[in-house]
Amino acid sequence: MRFIFNSSLFAMSFILLLSCGNEKAKQRLTEFKGKTMGAGYSISYHDSLNRNFQPQIDSLLAVFDKEISTYREDSRLMAFNNSDSGIFIANSEPLHLLRNFKTSIKIFEASSGWFNPAVMPLVNYWGFGKGDKKGVENPDTTLIDSLVKLCDFKNIELIEKEAGVFIRKKNPKTQVVLNAIAPGDAADEIGRFLEKNAIRDYLIEIGGEIRCRGKQSKNFGWMVGINTPKENAALNDMQVVVELNDMSLATSGNYRNFIEVKGKKYAHTINPFTGFPEKNALLSASIFTADCADADAIATACMAMGPDKAWDMIVKMKGVEAYFIYSDEKGEMKVKHTDKMAAWLKQ
């Protein structure tokens, strides 16, 4: 699994804003940045009325964070994790947590369990939870095996009721972390907010995950760079530039977020079947879909699966494109992408 807090430090995209002399350039490009969910966000959009929606968006993100954070004991998600049977979400309450659960179940099933938000006990065991990231010097295989059995996302059931939905846990010890989908879902939610306010051309980035609609200019879509997946690469060191139109992008990688214990590096991607940090030839997975939440979760599943299994999954998915950077048997960096992406690549 991927854990997103400060994710812009390890798997991200780099936004390139063009200077263009046309009618969209005459509309002031509104841009602002902020912090949310332990990561940064940046938003750009064209608006003939030149409105600044940052106060409303910050308020929306504050509500979102209180719903899904595992770093806040007062969040709705932590109420679920600390409960014995689950929690009820009324129709009149914020639905961010419920929406994240619904999308998680969808991608969990589509990925045959490789995307598994119920791995929080393993996340904490390996030192990627909140607090000091000390790592594990001598892994206890017996304990890890027991934690894998505990991390069964099938233990969660959504029970529809007239007044809302009860998110039920069949095992009282089940705990969920949504860091591998929440930033993408937050980008989608902000996008829906902008669209309700008649904004048609925008780009939203949260923790490196991106949702864009419309165009950056009359002649260009939104230009986004995918990082070179090297541990010492600069944040603006780009492997490729991609032109996006009405698309979302999420990139996951292990090359910056890891814990080192006595010279041994443990990547933050946890294999939900073995319980160990996953190490395979896939260096980064960039996933393109309409909704950013889907891309976010699928990218995480790909990193856990490795390049071959991930590719087999991607080619069977409708509306999903991918750009993989992997290491071949000689240790050389290679690239593989779906056919449709060829027209999007600009570098």
Secondary structure, 3 states (H helix, E strand, C coil): CCCCCCHHHCCCEEEECCCCCCHHHHCCEEEEEEEECCEEEEEEEECCCCCCCHHHHHHHHHHHHHHHCCCCCCCHHHHHHHCCCEEEEECCCCCHHHHHHHHHHHHHHHCCCCCCCCCHHHHHHHCCCCCCCCCCCCCCHHHHHHHHHHCCHHHEEEEEECCEEEEEECCCCCCCCCCCCHHHHHHHHHHHHHHHCCCCEEEEEECCEEEEECCCCCCCCEEEEEECCCCCCCCCCEEEEEEECCEEEEEEECCCCEEEECCEEEECCECCCCCCECCCCEEEEEEEECCHHHHHHHHHHHHHHCHHHHHHHHCCCCCCEEEEEEECCCCCEEEEECHHHHHCECC
